[in-house]
Amino acid sequence: MQHPEEVDEGHAAYLDVYNSSWKVPEPYPQFIPGLMRALARRGALRLGLLSIDGVPAAAQLWFVHGQVASIFKLAYREAYSHFSVGSLLQMHLMEHVLDKDH
């Protein structure tokens, strides 16, 4: 997901994964959705989501600027860790930024 109209849906899925992960809650809950919106407006957002049977299992928030792609946040549901969902999603996003963003 990378377009402004996808941010609300993407953030909901991201938050679902994040809240089901090992990570502590964000101290500033409006920061991530605000960052996603700002990045999407600039065409820099790369939000990767991997679902298993319709359940979001992993999420990664990347941003692209120039020829640099940066991983900002990642999380996965521990229940799906045996599938290496984080690694699979990271591989997919790497392919995307190499093939599409160059």
N, C-alpha and C positions, 0 to 999 in steps of 0.2 A: 504494500500500500504506500502510495506516495502523494496522492492528490488531496487537496483541502476537503473535498466532499467525503473522503474516506476516513477522516481523522476520528470522528466520534465513534464509528463502528470499530475502527482499529484500536482506539484507546480502550474501549470496553473490553475487547478480547485481551489486550495487553495487561490490563488491570486484573482480569480474571486469572490469567496465568501468574502474574506477579504475586497476587494475594494467596495463591496456592503453592507458592515456592518457599524456599528456605529464607527468603529475604525479609528483612524487617520493613515495616511500612515506611513509605516516604515521609520525611518530616514536613514537607511542603506539598500537599496533595495536588495543588493546581499547577505546579511547575512542569511536570511531564506533559499533560495535555496542552498547556500553553506553548511549550517548546515544540511539540508535534505540529501544532497549528502554524507557528512561525516558520518552521522548516518547510512544511508543505507549501505555504505561500511562496516561498523562494525556490521551490522545486528541488529542495535538498533532502527531503525526508525519504528514508527507506525503512519501512516498518515491515519486518518479516514475521509471519505467523505460521505455525505448523499445527495442524489439527489432526487428531486421531478419532475416527468415528464421530466427527462433528464437535469434539471437545478440544478447545485450544490447549495444546500441550507445551508449546514453546513460543517465545516472543523475543525479538531482538529489535532494538531501535538503533539505526545507523543514520549518519548524515553524510552527504557528499558535497564537497566544495572543490571546484577545480578538478584536479586529478587525484584528490585525496578522499578516501572513504574511511570514516571513523566509526567504530563500534562504541556506542554510548552506554546502552543498557541491555542486559539480557537476563532472561529468567526461563525456567522450565518447571513443570510439575514434577516433583520427585517421583510420583507414581509411574511416570513414563521414562525415567532415567535409563532403564535397561534397554530402551530403544535408541539411546544416544540422540534424543530429539534436538538438543542444543547444537550438537555437532552437525547434524543433518541440515538444520536450518541455516547455520553459519555457512556451510558449503553452498547452499542454494543462493544465499545473499552474495557470497563472493562471486559466484558465476554471474549473477545479475549485474553487479557493478562492473565486472570486467567486460561482459558482453554488451551491456546497454550504455553504461556510463563511461566506459573506456578509461 
